[in-house]
Amino acid sequence: LSIKRPGVLGRSAAPAAMAREGRHGPTEKALTPEALLRWIVCSLYMDEAIPRGGLLQWYYQLVTGVKLSHAQLASLVTSTPGISMDPPASRKLGFRAVMDEPPPGFRG
């Protein structure tokens, strides 16, 4: 006994989903951790929130599901172009990420 939902017509949604994925697959640029961190810091700037280490760690985990350690986060911040760490030799998550140039529209 097979129960069909109204409007589905018994077809699988998988071919349609695969067709959508195939449309943009190879031409899209991959999102790098540096690009994601830059977006997060920019977002916090626009929300007028101080991008401190703990907040960056939480936001990165919220978006990716991956919790970065202090060393990983510090390395990511220092390797991201246009963003620096203040103070540069912070041992814990008490540092803040500073953009070299504030995002457009930022009135800080």
N, C-alpha and C positions, 0 to 999 in steps of 0.2 A: 504494500500500500504506500503510495507516494502522495505527499501533501505539497501542493505548489502554492506559493504566495501570490496574491493578485499582482499583476503587472510585471512579473518576473519572466514569464513565458518559458520556464524550464531551462534557460541557458545559463551557463556559468559566467560569473563576472570576471574570472581570471583572464580570458583573452582580451577583454576591454582594458583591464588594468595593465596587462603586459604591453598593449599597444600604446597606452599613455606613457609608460616608462620608456619605451623605445624611441619615442618622439624626441626627447631631449637628452637622453643618456650621455652619449659621447661628447656632445658639444658643450655641456655645462662644465663650469669650473668647479673644482673640489673646494670645499670650505676648509681652510687650514686652521689649526689651533690659534695661530697668530691673528688671523682675520677675525675669528670668533672673539678673541680677547679684545681686539680693537673695537669691535662692535659693542661689547659689554661695557667697556670703559666709556665709549661715546654715549651710550644709553644712560649710564649713571651721571655723566656730565650734564646731559640734557634734563635729567630729573633732579639736578642740583644736589646729588648725593656724593659724598666723598668716596672715591673708589679705593677703599682700604683693602688690605689683604684678605681679611675674613669675609668681607662682602663679595669680593671677586671670587673667592673659593666657593662660596654658597651659590652665587649666580652661575658660575661655570658648571657646577654640579647640577643645578636646576635645569639647565639647557641640555647638557650632554649625558647626565647620569654618572659622570666620572668625578670622583673627589680627588683633587690634586693635593699632594703634600706641599709643605712650605717650600721645599727645594724645587719641586717641579713648577710651582706657580711663579717663584722668583725667577727661575730660568726662562719661563715663558714670557714674563713681563720684560726681562732684559733683552730677549731675542726678538721682540715685536718692534718693527720700525715705527718711529714716531711716539713711542711710549717709554718712559723711564721710571725707575723705582726711587722713591724718596722715603727715608734715607737709603742709600745704595747698599749698605751692609747690614740690613735688618736681619736679626736672627729668627724672629717670629713673624706672625702675620700682621704686625703693627705697621707695616709700610703702606704707602699709598702709591697708586699708579698715576703718573702725571703725563698728560699729552703735551707734546712739543708745541702743537698748534691746536687751540680749542676748536671743536666742531662748528660748522656754520650755524648761526642762530644762537650760539651760546652767549649768555649775557653775564655770567658769573660775576 
